[in-house]
């Protein structure tokens, strides 16, 4: 897990083998990080996740539930 806190914003990148989750407190940061990461590594954007490592990810309003 990689984290970065800057100017009151937080970014968390979780990596497991060849899977990656990207979380941020600011939606404007996400496209910039995807663009940067894509310039350094071959990657495919799968959009918002529903399941990772057999864990369901459920988004409800401002919350994220893991099941």
PDB file of N, CA, C and O in Angstrom:
ATOM      1  N   UNK A   1       0.841  -1.156   0.000  1.00  0.00           N
ATOM      2  CA  UNK A   1       0.000   0.000   0.000  1.00  0.00           C
ATOM      3  C   UNK A   1       0.896   1.231   0.000  1.00  0.00           C
ATOM      4  O   UNK A   1       1.868   1.320   0.750  1.00  0.00           O
ATOM      5  N   UNK A   2       0.544   2.166  -0.851  1.00  0.00           N
ATOM      6  CA  UNK A   2       1.279   3.420  -0.944  1.00  0.00           C
ATOM      7  C   UNK A   2       0.308   4.550  -0.629  1.00  0.00           C
ATOM      8  O   UNK A   2      -0.827   4.547  -1.105  1.00  0.00           O
ATOM      9  N   UNK A   3       0.745   5.505   0.164  1.00  0.00           N
ATOM     10  CA  UNK A   3      -0.107   6.639   0.510  1.00  0.00           C
ATOM     11  C   UNK A   3       0.639   7.943   0.275  1.00  0.00           C
ATOM     12  O   UNK A   3       1.865   8.012   0.370  1.00  0.00           O
ATOM     13  N   UNK A   4      -0.138   8.974  -0.035  1.00  0.00           N
ATOM     14  CA  UNK A   4       0.435  10.310  -0.183  1.00  0.00           C
ATOM     15  C   UNK A   4      -0.583  11.310   0.347  1.00  0.00           C
ATOM     16  O   UNK A   4      -1.752  11.289  -0.037  1.00  0.00           O
ATOM     17  N   UNK A   5      -0.123  12.181   1.230  1.00  0.00           N
ATOM     18  CA  UNK A   5      -0.937  13.251   1.776  1.00  0.00           C
ATOM     19  C   UNK A   5      -0.296  14.566   1.363  1.00  0.00           C
ATOM     20  O   UNK A   5       0.873  14.816   1.655  1.00  0.00           O
ATOM     21  N   UNK A   6      -1.073  15.408   0.679  1.00  0.00           N
ATOM     22  CA  UNK A   6      -0.532  16.684   0.212  1.00  0.00           C
ATOM     23  C   UNK A   6      -1.659  17.695   0.089  1.00  0.00           C
ATOM     24  O   UNK A   6      -2.707  17.394  -0.482  1.00  0.00           O
ATOM     25  N   UNK A   7      -1.452  18.877   0.616  1.00  0.00           N
ATOM     26  CA  UNK A   7      -2.432  19.962   0.537  1.00  0.00           C
ATOM     27  C   UNK A   7      -3.820  19.532   1.013  1.00  0.00           C
ATOM     28  O   UNK A   7      -4.827  19.924   0.423  1.00  0.00           O
ATOM     29  N   UNK A   8      -3.875  18.741   2.062  1.00  0.00           N
ATOM     30  CA  UNK A   8      -5.148  18.308   2.623  1.00  0.00           C
ATOM     31  C   UNK A   8      -5.837  17.194   1.868  1.00  0.00           C
ATOM     32  O   UNK A   8      -6.943  16.798   2.237  1.00  0.00           O
ATOM     33  N   UNK A   9      -5.216  16.677   0.823  1.00  0.00           N
ATOM     34  CA  UNK A   9      -5.794  15.586   0.033  1.00  0.00           C
ATOM     35  C   UNK A   9      -5.019  14.300   0.285  1.00  0.00           C
ATOM     36  O   UNK A   9      -3.836  14.333   0.622  1.00  0.00           O
ATOM     37  N   UNK A  10      -5.687  13.180   0.120  1.00  0.00           N
ATOM     38  CA  UNK A  10      -5.077  11.876   0.358  1.00  0.00           C
ATOM     39  C   UNK A  10      -5.260  10.978  -0.865  1.00  0.00           C
ATOM     40  O   UNK A  10      -6.329  10.948  -1.474  1.00  0.00           O
ATOM     41  N   UNK A  11      -4.213  10.258  -1.209  1.00  0.00           N
ATOM     42  CA  UNK A  11      -4.260   9.252  -2.272  1.00  0.00           C
ATOM     43  C   UNK A  11      -3.731   7.951  -1.696  1.00  0.00           C
ATOM     44  O   UNK A  11      -2.691   7.937  -1.037  1.00  0.00           O
ATOM     45  N   UNK A  12      -4.442   6.860  -1.939  1.00  0.00           N
ATOM     46  CA  UNK A  12      -4.016   5.536  -1.498  1.00  0.00           C
ATOM     47  C   UNK A  12      -4.002   4.623  -2.714  1.00  0.00           C
ATOM     48  O   UNK A  12      -4.991   4.529  -3.441  1.00  0.00           O
ATOM     49  N   UNK A  13      -2.875   3.952  -2.932  1.00  0.00           N
ATOM     50  CA  UNK A  13      -2.748   2.981  -4.018  1.00  0.00           C
ATOM     51  C   UNK A  13      -2.435   1.637  -3.386  1.00  0.00           C
ATOM     52  O   UNK A  13      -1.414   1.475  -2.717  1.00  0.00           O
ATOM     53  N   UNK A  14      -3.317   0.682  -3.602  1.00  0.00           N
ATOM     54  CA  UNK A  14      -3.141  -0.679  -3.084  1.00  0.00           C
ATOM     55  C   UNK A  14      -2.741  -1.578  -4.252  1.00  0.00           C
ATOM     56  O   UNK A  14      -3.439  -1.629  -5.264  1.00  0.00           O
ATOM     57  N   UNK A  15      -1.630  -2.278  -4.114  1.00  0.00           N
ATOM     58  CA  UNK A  15      -1.112  -3.144  -5.173  1.00  0.00           C
ATOM     59  C   UNK A  15      -1.014  -4.569  -4.645  1.00  0.00           C
ATOM     60  O   UNK A  15      -0.498  -4.810  -3.553  1.00  0.00           O
ATOM     61  N   UNK A  16      -1.523  -5.518  -5.449  1.00  0.00           N
ATOM     62  CA  UNK A  16      -1.382  -6.938  -5.133  1.00  0.00           C
ATOM     63  C   UNK A  16      -1.076  -7.670  -6.426  1.00  0.00           C
ATOM     64  O   UNK A  16      -1.955  -7.799  -7.278  1.00  0.00           O
ATOM     65  N   UNK A  17       0.119  -8.141  -6.590  1.00  0.00           N
ATOM     66  CA  UNK A  17       0.630  -8.812  -7.793  1.00  0.00           C
ATOM     67  C   UNK A  17       0.388  -7.929  -9.005  1.00  0.00           C
ATOM     68  O   UNK A  17       1.157  -6.996  -9.233  1.00  0.00           O
ATOM     69  N   UNK A  18      -0.661  -8.189  -9.797  1.00  0.00           N
ATOM     70  CA  UNK A  18      -0.902  -7.362 -10.979  1.00  0.00           C
ATOM     71  C   UNK A  18      -2.226  -6.605 -10.898  1.00  0.00           C
ATOM     72  O   UNK A  18      -2.740  -6.146 -11.918  1.00  0.00           O
ATOM     73  N   UNK A  19      -2.778  -6.472  -9.701  1.00  0.00           N
ATOM     74  CA  UNK A  19      -4.003  -5.706  -9.484  1.00  0.00           C
ATOM     75  C   UNK A  19      -3.672  -4.455  -8.681  1.00  0.00           C
ATOM     76  O   UNK A  19      -2.771  -4.455  -7.842  1.00  0.00           O
ATOM     77  N   UNK A  20      -4.415  -3.394  -8.956  1.00  0.00           N
ATOM     78  CA  UNK A  20      -4.172  -2.149  -8.253  1.00  0.00           C
ATOM     79  C   UNK A  20      -5.499  -1.447  -8.012  1.00  0.00           C
ATOM     80  O   UNK A  20      -6.346  -1.381  -8.904  1.00  0.00           O
ATOM     81  N   UNK A  21      -5.676  -0.925  -6.810  1.00  0.00           N
ATOM     82  CA  UNK A  21      -6.821  -0.081  -6.480  1.00  0.00           C
ATOM     83  C   UNK A  21      -6.304   1.311  -6.171  1.00  0.00           C
ATOM     84  O   UNK A  21      -5.258   1.481  -5.544  1.00  0.00           O
ATOM     85  N   UNK A  22      -7.048   2.292  -6.619  1.00  0.00           N
ATOM     86  CA  UNK A  22      -6.667   3.678  -6.417  1.00  0.00           C
ATOM     87  C   UNK A  22      -7.810   4.389  -5.701  1.00  0.00           C
ATOM     88  O   UNK A  22      -8.939   4.407  -6.191  1.00  0.00           O
ATOM     89  N   UNK A  23      -7.517   4.972  -4.547  1.00  0.00           N
ATOM     90  CA  UNK A  23      -8.485   5.733  -3.775  1.00  0.00           C
ATOM     91  C   UNK A  23      -7.970   7.149  -3.605  1.00  0.00           C
ATOM     92  O   UNK A  23      -6.764   7.369  -3.487  1.00  0.00           O
ATOM     93  N   UNK A  24      -8.883   8.107  -3.594  1.00  0.00           N
ATOM     94  CA  UNK A  24      -8.481   9.484  -3.355  1.00  0.00           C
ATOM     95  C   UNK A  24      -9.627  10.253  -2.715  1.00  0.00           C
ATOM     96  O   UNK A  24     -10.798   9.944  -2.936  1.00  0.00           O
ATOM     97  N   UNK A  25      -9.277  11.256  -1.922  1.00  0.00           N
ATOM     98  CA  UNK A  25     -10.294  12.120  -1.337  1.00  0.00           C
ATOM     99  C   UNK A  25     -10.745  13.192  -2.318  1.00  0.00           C
ATOM    100  O   UNK A  25     -11.666  13.955  -2.027  1.00  0.00           O
ATOM    101  N   UNK A  26     -10.101  13.253  -3.476  1.00  0.00           N
ATOM    102  CA  UNK A  26     -10.423  14.262  -4.491  1.00  0.00           C
ATOM    103  C   UNK A  26     -10.518  13.597  -5.862  1.00  0.00           C
ATOM    104  O   UNK A  26      -9.538  13.026  -6.343  1.00  0.00           O
ATOM    105  N   UNK A  27     -11.678  13.665  -6.487  1.00  0.00           N
ATOM    106  CA  UNK A  27     -11.870  13.022  -7.786  1.00  0.00           C
ATOM    107  C   UNK A  27     -11.004  13.620  -8.888  1.00  0.00           C
ATOM    108  O   UNK A  27     -10.727  12.946  -9.881  1.00  0.00           O
ATOM    109  N   UNK A  28     -10.570  14.873  -8.737  1.00  0.00           N
ATOM    110  CA  UNK A  28      -9.730  15.504  -9.761  1.00  0.00           C
ATOM    111  C   UNK A  28      -8.342  14.881  -9.832  1.00  0.00           C
ATOM    112  O   UNK A  28      -7.683  14.953 -10.869  1.00  0.00           O
ATOM    113  N   UNK A  29      -7.895  14.277  -8.747  1.00  0.00           N
ATOM    114  CA  UNK A  29      -6.556  13.698  -8.691  1.00  0.00           C
ATOM    115  C   UNK A  29      -6.492  12.358  -9.437  1.00  0.00           C
ATOM    116  O   UNK A  29      -5.467  12.024 -10.031  1.00  0.00           O
ATOM    117  N   UNK A  30      -7.573  11.608  -9.403  1.00  0.00           N
ATOM    118  CA  UNK A  30      -7.583  10.247  -9.962  1.00  0.00           C
ATOM    119  C   UNK A  30      -7.170  10.214 -11.439  1.00  0.00           C
ATOM    120  O   UNK A  30      -6.289   9.426 -11.785  1.00  0.00           O
ATOM    121  N   UNK A  31      -7.756  11.023 -12.325  1.00  0.00           N
ATOM    122  CA  UNK A  31      -7.326  10.971 -13.735  1.00  0.00           C
ATOM    123  C   UNK A  31      -5.845  11.317 -13.936  1.00  0.00           C
ATOM    124  O   UNK A  31      -5.189  10.745 -14.806  1.00  0.00           O
ATOM    125  N   UNK A  32      -5.322  12.245 -13.136  1.00  0.00           N
ATOM    126  CA  UNK A  32      -3.899  12.604 -13.258  1.00  0.00           C
ATOM    127  C   UNK A  32      -3.009  11.446 -12.854  1.00  0.00           C
ATOM    128  O   UNK A  32      -1.991  11.188 -13.497  1.00  0.00           O
ATOM    129  N   UNK A  33      -3.382  10.746 -11.794  1.00  0.00           N
ATOM    130  CA  UNK A  33      -2.587   9.597 -11.357  1.00  0.00           C
ATOM    131  C   UNK A  33      -2.652   8.483 -12.388  1.00  0.00           C
ATOM    132  O   UNK A  33      -1.635   7.853 -12.680  1.00  0.00           O
ATOM    133  N   UNK A  34      -3.837   8.228 -12.947  1.00  0.00           N
ATOM    134  CA  UNK A  34      -3.982   7.198 -13.980  1.00  0.00           C
ATOM    135  C   UNK A  34      -3.116   7.536 -15.197  1.00  0.00           C
ATOM    136  O   UNK A  34      -2.461   6.661 -15.761  1.00  0.00           O
ATOM    137  N   UNK A  35      -3.118   8.798 -15.590  1.00  0.00           N
ATOM    138  CA  UNK A  35      -2.310   9.225 -16.734  1.00  0.00           C
ATOM    139  C   UNK A  35      -0.825   9.035 -16.451  1.00  0.00           C
ATOM    140  O   UNK A  35      -0.089   8.531 -17.299  1.00  0.00           O
ATOM    141  N   UNK A  36      -0.384   9.436 -15.268  1.00  0.00           N
ATOM    142  CA  UNK A  36       1.013   9.279 -14.898  1.00  0.00           C
ATOM    143  C   UNK A  36       1.405   7.806 -14.852  1.00  0.00           C
ATOM    144  O   UNK A  36       2.415   7.414 -15.437  1.00  0.00           O
ATOM    145  N   UNK A  37       0.613   6.989 -14.161  1.00  0.00           N
ATOM    146  CA  UNK A  37       0.920   5.558 -14.033  1.00  0.00           C
ATOM    147  C   UNK A  37       0.927   4.887 -15.413  1.00  0.00           C
ATOM    148  O   UNK A  37       1.773   4.035 -15.685  1.00  0.00           O
ATOM    149  N   UNK A  38      -0.011   5.268 -16.278  1.00  0.00           N
ATOM    150  CA  UNK A  38      -0.073   4.708 -17.623  1.00  0.00           C
ATOM    151  C   UNK A  38       1.135   5.066 -18.472  1.00  0.00           C
ATOM    152  O   UNK A  38       1.487   4.332 -19.395  1.00  0.00           O
ATOM    153  N   UNK A  39       1.778   6.201 -18.161  1.00  0.00           N
ATOM    154  CA  UNK A  39       2.976   6.588 -18.910  1.00  0.00           C
ATOM    155  C   UNK A  39       4.206   5.804 -18.453  1.00  0.00           C
ATOM    156  O   UNK A  39       5.201   5.729 -19.173  1.00  0.00           O
ATOM    157  N   UNK A  40       4.135   5.224 -17.261  1.00  0.00           N
ATOM    158  CA  UNK A  40       5.269   4.482 -16.704  1.00  0.00           C
ATOM    159  C   UNK A  40       5.125   2.967 -16.820  1.00  0.00           C
ATOM    160  O   UNK A  40       6.121   2.247 -16.895  1.00  0.00           O
ATOM    161  N   UNK A  41       3.871   2.485 -16.836  1.00  0.00           N
ATOM    162  CA  UNK A  41       3.605   1.049 -16.842  1.00  0.00           C
ATOM    163  C   UNK A  41       2.510   0.722 -17.848  1.00  0.00           C
ATOM    164  O   UNK A  41       1.645   1.549 -18.135  1.00  0.00           O
ATOM    165  N   UNK A  42       2.561  -0.485 -18.373  1.00  0.00           N
ATOM    166  CA  UNK A  42       1.461  -0.953 -19.211  1.00  0.00           C
ATOM    167  C   UNK A  42       0.314  -1.323 -18.281  1.00  0.00           C
ATOM    168  O   UNK A  42       0.464  -2.176 -17.406  1.00  0.00           O
ATOM    169  N   UNK A  43      -0.825  -0.682 -18.474  1.00  0.00           N
ATOM    170  CA  UNK A  43      -1.952  -0.951 -17.593  1.00  0.00           C
ATOM    171  C   UNK A  43      -3.264  -0.746 -18.315  1.00  0.00           C
ATOM    172  O   UNK A  43      -3.332  -0.083 -19.350  1.00  0.00           O
ATOM    173  N   UNK A  44      -4.303  -1.330 -17.746  1.00  0.00           N
ATOM    174  CA  UNK A  44      -5.636  -1.229 -18.308  1.00  0.00           C
ATOM    175  C   UNK A  44      -6.564  -0.719 -17.210  1.00  0.00           C
ATOM    176  O   UNK A  44      -6.577  -1.256 -16.103  1.00  0.00           O
ATOM    177  N   UNK A  45      -7.341   0.320 -17.519  1.00  0.00           N
ATOM    178  CA  UNK A  45      -8.294   0.875 -16.556  1.00  0.00           C
ATOM    179  C   UNK A  45      -9.575   0.048 -16.621  1.00  0.00           C
ATOM    180  O   UNK A  45     -10.253   0.019 -17.648  1.00  0.00           O
ATOM    181  N   UNK A  46      -9.898  -0.615 -15.530  1.00  0.00           N
ATOM    182  CA  UNK A  46     -11.079  -1.466 -15.467  1.00  0.00           C
ATOM    183  C   UNK A  46     -12.272  -0.728 -14.855  1.00  0.00           C
ATOM    184  O   UNK A  46     -13.321  -1.332 -14.629  1.00  0.00           O
ATOM    185  N   UNK A  47     -12.122   0.571 -14.585  1.00  0.00           N
ATOM    186  CA  UNK A  47     -13.215   1.342 -13.991  1.00  0.00           C
ATOM    187  C   UNK A  47     -13.362   1.042 -12.511  1.00  0.00           C
ATOM    188  O   UNK A  47     -12.454   0.505 -11.877  1.00  0.00           O
ATOM    189  N   UNK A  48     -14.515   1.398 -11.973  1.00  0.00           N
ATOM    190  CA  UNK A  48     -14.754   1.153 -10.544  1.00  0.00           C
ATOM    191  C   UNK A  48     -14.844  -0.337 -10.286  1.00  0.00           C
ATOM    192  O   UNK A  48     -15.419  -1.084 -11.077  1.00  0.00           O
ATOM    193  N   UNK A  49     -14.273  -0.761  -9.176  1.00  0.00           N
ATOM    194  CA  UNK A  49     -14.241  -2.176  -8.850  1.00  0.00           C
ATOM    195  C   UNK A  49     -15.519  -2.619  -8.141  1.00  0.00           C
ATOM    196  O   UNK A  49     -16.150  -1.849  -7.416  1.00  0.00           O
ATOM    197  N   UNK A  50     -15.878  -3.866  -8.369  1.00  0.00           N
ATOM    198  CA  UNK A  50     -16.970  -4.504  -7.637  1.00  0.00           C
ATOM    199  C   UNK A  50     -16.419  -5.566  -6.703  1.00  0.00           C
ATOM    200  O   UNK A  50     -16.938  -5.780  -5.607  1.00  0.00           O
ATOM    201  N   UNK A  51     -15.350  -6.234  -7.157  1.00  0.00           N
ATOM    202  CA  UNK A  51     -14.736  -7.314  -6.382  1.00  0.00           C
ATOM    203  C   UNK A  51     -13.227  -7.264  -6.589  1.00  0.00           C
ATOM    204  O   UNK A  51     -12.751  -7.061  -7.706  1.00  0.00           O
ATOM    205  N   UNK A  52     -12.478  -7.450  -5.505  1.00  0.00           N
ATOM    206  CA  UNK A  52     -11.033  -7.618  -5.601  1.00  0.00           C
ATOM    207  C   UNK A  52     -10.605  -8.586  -4.513  1.00  0.00           C
ATOM    208  O   UNK A  52     -10.968  -8.429  -3.347  1.00  0.00           O
ATOM    209  N   UNK A  53      -9.834  -9.582  -4.902  1.00  0.00           N
ATOM    210  CA  UNK A  53      -9.359 -10.610  -3.978  1.00  0.00           C
ATOM    211  C   UNK A  53     -10.509 -11.236  -3.194  1.00  0.00           C
ATOM    212  O   UNK A  53     -10.406 -11.465  -1.988  1.00  0.00           O
ATOM    213  N   UNK A  54     -11.594 -11.506  -3.891  1.00  0.00           N
ATOM    214  CA  UNK A  54     -12.813 -12.122  -3.322  1.00  0.00           C
ATOM    215  C   UNK A  54     -13.530 -11.241  -2.305  1.00  0.00           C
ATOM    216  O   UNK A  54     -14.366 -11.731  -1.545  1.00  0.00           O
ATOM    217  N   UNK A  55     -13.222  -9.974  -2.281  1.00  0.00           N
ATOM    218  CA  UNK A  55     -13.897  -9.035  -1.390  1.00  0.00           C
ATOM    219  C   UNK A  55     -14.790  -8.140  -2.244  1.00  0.00           C
ATOM    220  O   UNK A  55     -14.323  -7.499  -3.186  1.00  0.00           O
ATOM    221  N   UNK A  56     -16.087  -8.101  -1.903  1.00  0.00           N
ATOM    222  CA  UNK A  56     -17.016  -7.222  -2.615  1.00  0.00           C
ATOM    223  C   UNK A  56     -16.826  -5.798  -2.140  1.00  0.00           C
ATOM    224  O   UNK A  56     -16.695  -5.547  -0.942  1.00  0.00           O
ATOM    225  N   UNK A  57     -16.811  -4.875  -3.068  1.00  0.00           N
ATOM    226  CA  UNK A  57     -16.685  -3.455  -2.765  1.00  0.00           C
ATOM    227  C   UNK A  57     -18.011  -2.802  -3.132  1.00  0.00           C
ATOM    228  O   UNK A  57     -18.421  -2.819  -4.292  1.00  0.00           O
ATOM    229  N   UNK A  58     -18.674  -2.229  -2.137  1.00  0.00           N
ATOM    230  CA  UNK A  58     -19.988  -1.637  -2.337  1.00  0.00           C
ATOM    231  C   UNK A  58     -19.897  -0.156  -1.995  1.00  0.00           C
ATOM    232  O   UNK A  58     -19.502   0.217  -0.890  1.00  0.00           O
ATOM    233  N   UNK A  59     -20.265   0.678  -2.954  1.00  0.00           N
ATOM    234  CA  UNK A  59     -20.214   2.122  -2.738  1.00  0.00           C
ATOM    235  C   UNK A  59     -21.614   2.609  -2.400  1.00  0.00           C
ATOM    236  O   UNK A  59     -22.556   2.390  -3.161  1.00  0.00           O
ATOM    237  N   UNK A  60     -21.748   3.271  -1.253  1.00  0.00           N
ATOM    238  CA  UNK A  60     -23.027   3.840  -0.831  1.00  0.00           C
ATOM    239  C   UNK A  60     -22.793   5.283  -0.426  1.00  0.00           C
ATOM    240  O   UNK A  60     -22.270   5.559   0.654  1.00  0.00           O
ATOM    241  N   UNK A  61     -23.184   6.201  -1.298  1.00  0.00           N
ATOM    242  CA  UNK A  61     -22.971   7.615  -1.022  1.00  0.00           C
ATOM    243  C   UNK A  61     -21.502   7.923  -0.880  1.00  0.00           C
ATOM    244  O   UNK A  61     -20.719   7.662  -1.793  1.00  0.00           O
ATOM    245  N   UNK A  62     -21.121   8.475   0.251  1.00  0.00           N
ATOM    246  CA  UNK A  62     -19.724   8.809   0.523  1.00  0.00           C
ATOM    247  C   UNK A  62     -18.964   7.694   1.200  1.00  0.00           C
ATOM    248  O   UNK A  62     -17.805   7.868   1.578  1.00  0.00           O
ATOM    249  N   UNK A  63     -19.610   6.538   1.359  1.00  0.00           N
ATOM    250  CA  UNK A  63     -18.992   5.409   2.071  1.00  0.00           C
ATOM    251  C   UNK A  63     -18.646   4.269   1.125  1.00  0.00           C
ATOM    252  O   UNK A  63     -19.247   4.112   0.062  1.00  0.00           O
ATOM    253  N   UNK A  64     -17.667   3.481   1.536  1.00  0.00           N
ATOM    254  CA  UNK A  64     -17.304   2.258   0.821  1.00  0.00           C
ATOM    255  C   UNK A  64     -17.393   1.117   1.813  1.00  0.00           C
ATOM    256  O   UNK A  64     -16.767   1.158   2.872  1.00  0.00           O
ATOM    257  N   UNK A  65     -18.170   0.099   1.473  1.00  0.00           N
ATOM    258  CA  UNK A  65     -18.331  -1.067   2.328  1.00  0.00           C
ATOM    259  C   UNK A  65     -17.593  -2.245   1.724  1.00  0.00           C
ATOM    260  O   UNK A  65     -17.635  -2.446   0.510  1.00  0.00           O
ATOM    261  N   UNK A  66     -16.919  -3.022   2.549  1.00  0.00           N
ATOM    262  CA  UNK A  66     -16.224  -4.216   2.101  1.00  0.00           C
ATOM    263  C   UNK A  66     -16.936  -5.428   2.692  1.00  0.00           C
ATOM    264  O   UNK A  66     -17.238  -5.453   3.885  1.00  0.00           O
ATOM    265  N   UNK A  67     -17.205  -6.434   1.858  1.00  0.00           N
ATOM    266  CA  UNK A  67     -17.948  -7.602   2.329  1.00  0.00           C
ATOM    267  C   UNK A  67     -17.267  -8.869   1.852  1.00  0.00           C
ATOM    268  O   UNK A  67     -17.736  -9.969   2.142  1.00  0.00           O
TER     269      UNK A  67
END
